[in-house]
Each structure stands twice: as C-alpha cells, then as structure tokens.
Amino acid sequence: MSNRIRELRQDKKMTLKELGEAIGLAPNTISQYETGIREPKLKTWQKIADYFDVTVPYAQGVSNVRKDFSNEENPFKKWIEDIATGVNENGDVLVDQKVWEKEMPSFGVNMAMQDFKNISSAIVTELGFSLSEVEKFDNELLPEINDVKSMNEISRITRNTFKLTVLACLGDKKAKNYLATINNLINGYLGEDYFDDEWDNYALRDPFSEDD
C-alpha cells in the first residue's frame, strides 16, 4: 500500500512548495516521498503526521486509524472504540479479527513513537541542555534513531532510571547503590561529572535520616 502523504496534502489543497515550507522540507524531497522513490526517516514521518494531525502509521498507509489516541486518558480503550464494528447485547465492543490483526501492530508503533517523542522532548528541551546540545540531539542524534525497537528501549531504560532515582531519593538503600553504580558508569563514559560531590551527597542521601 502506498503512503498517504499526497492524499493528506491534497486534502488541505496544498502545493508541494507550501507543504515543504510548513514542515521544513524541499518540495522535491516531498515529491519523492509521495511516489515512494525515497523513504522518510521516522523523525520525518513524525513531523509529517504531526502537521496533518494523524498517526504515523496512517500517514504511512499501513493503518486506517487516523486519530492519535496516545495522549488520551485511556488510549487503548479509545482506540478499541474507534476500530469497533459494533457492540454485543452486553454493551461490549466487537472488533473484527482481521481488523484487529491489521491495526494492533500500528497501535503499538504509534504508542512507542509518541512515548519516545514525549520523553525526548522533556529531557532535551526542558531539563537544562545547552543550546548546542539541543541542536546536536535534534539535528544529528535523534534523527538517527530510525527503528521502533530502539525507541522502545530508550523509553524503557529512561522510565526505569527515573523510578530508580525516585526510590533512591526516598531512602531506598538498594536503589541508592544501583543508582550510584549507574551514575559512575555514565560519568565514566561521558568523561565528566554532571554533579559535584556536594550535590551527589545531597541527592543520594536518605531524606529521612536523623543526621540532617
């Protein structure tokens, strides 16, 4: 199945030049994407999907679910309701088996990409990265993450490290030890300390200690 970039563009009555100006791509590049001569990277797919307010799988032409439910309170429930073919006598939604088999992978891909996008945005743009670091991540590093498996892995490790850090700061001694090990490994690889000794001692201390 061909992608829907041309269809989405024409629905908005936009020329290649207008779309290119809107999302920062050359008209010839978009034309090659539309005809399948070139394949966008996932970051570019995300940019295209965000502009047209659709999911990446929908823009790619592999899903018929247009709406992105990832930011809904219960995205899976909303998604199920969207692909449902009816309801039974108990009010439960019914989903055709073939529709389920086609759409379920796309739902997983969209959720993984949105998780990665949200985590990356929060860390890179909101947590004190320098302008040069932001530009390097946005323009050089993140665009090279071009498969959902890697996105899932980054998101999973980031979430787990966050949980571990919270537990360590709340006095969990086992979490403190693991976090100290992780911190040393990171600093050893990057070749610099992001926190001085005083901050390390403060951040990893037991907040309920009677020594304060």
Secondary structure by P-SEA (a helix, b strand, c coil): cccaaaaaaaaacccaaaaaaaccccaaaaaaaaaccccccaaaaaaaaaaaccccccccccccccccccccccaaaaaaaaaccccccccbbbbbaaaaaacaaaaaaaaaaaaaaaaaaaccccccccaaaaaaaacccccccccaaaaaaaaaaaaaaaaaaaaaaacaaaaaaaaaaaaaaaaaaaccccccaaaaaaaacccccccc
